Each structure stands twice: as structure tokens, then as C-alpha cells.
Amino acid sequence: MTAVYEGVAKIITGMKRPERNKLLGVLLQDSALLKDLEEAMIIARRRHEKSEPLEEFADRMRRKGRFK
């Protein structure tokens, strides 16, 4: 984390719960930010899943006729 992020995190964790809830409510009304949060949650949830190299995936999709 950079110093800016650490500073923001420190400020937010220092807020009282009603203040944090109000801030989060305002932030979650931003559709772009909400989309970013959803994607970050998906990444975090799938972080430990087995992966395969892109070329192997592309080859498999070509064999199935889903990719040219």
C-alpha cells in the first residue's frame, strides 16, 4: 500500500460506525466504484483456484470449436 492508501485507511478505521456507514453508503452509489468492488471480491474469492496458461486455454477452446 502506498502512503496515500494507508492514510485513507487510517482515517476510515478511526471513524465511528455511523460515520463509516454514511461514507460507505455514498461511495456505493457510484456505479463504477461498485463494479470495481464486485470485481475485487471475485478476484479475492478465486485467488487460490487452479489456473492454466492462456495458450492451453485457447487450444482447448479451439478444439471445442468455441475459439478460432
C-alpha positions in Angstrom: 0.0 0.0 0.0 1.2 3.5 -0.7 1.2 6.2 1.9 -2.0 7.7 0.5 -3.9 4.4 0.8 -2.5 3.9 4.3 -3.6 7.4 5.3 -7.1 6.9 3.9 -7.4 3.5 5.6 -6.3 5.0 8.9 -8.8 7.8 8.6 -11.7 5.4 7.8 -10.8 2.9 10.6 -10.7 5.9 13.0 -14.3 6.9 12.1 -17.2 5.9 14.3 -19.6 3.3 12.9 -22.3 5.8 11.8 -19.8 7.9 10.0 -18.3 4.9 8.2 -21.8 3.7 7.3 -22.7 7.1 5.8 -19.4 7.2 3.9 -19.9 3.7 2.5 -23.4 4.5 1.5 -22.3 7.5 -0.5 -19.4 5.5 -2.1 -21.6 2.6 -3.0 -23.9 4.8 -5.0 -21.1 5.3 -7.5 -21.8 2.5 -10.1 -18.1 2.4 -11.3 -16.8 2.0 -7.8 -19.4 -0.6 -7.1 -18.3 -2.6 -10.2 -14.7 -2.3 -9.1 -15.6 -3.6 -5.6 -17.5 -6.6 -7.1 -14.6 -7.5 -9.3 -12.1 -7.2 -6.4 -14.3 -9.6 -4.4 -14.4 -12.1 -7.2 -10.6 -11.9 -7.6 -10.2 -12.4 -3.8 -12.6 -15.3 -3.7 -10.9 -17.1 -6.7 -7.3 -16.3 -5.8 -6.4 -19.9 -4.9 -8.2 -21.6 -7.7 -6.0 -23.7 -10.1 -5.2 -21.8 -13.3 -4.0 -22.7 -16.8 -1.7 -20.9 -19.2 -3.5 -18.8 -21.8 -2.2 -20.9 -24.7 -3.6 -24.1 -23.2 -6.9 -22.5 -22.6 -7.0 -21.1 -26.2 -6.1 -24.6 -27.6 -8.8 -26.2 -25.6 -11.4 -23.7 -26.8 -10.2 -24.2 -30.4 -10.7 -28.0 -30.1 -14.2 -27.4 -28.8 -14.9 -25.0 -31.7 -15.5 -22.0 -29.4 -12.5 -20.1 -30.5 -10.8 -19.6 -33.8 
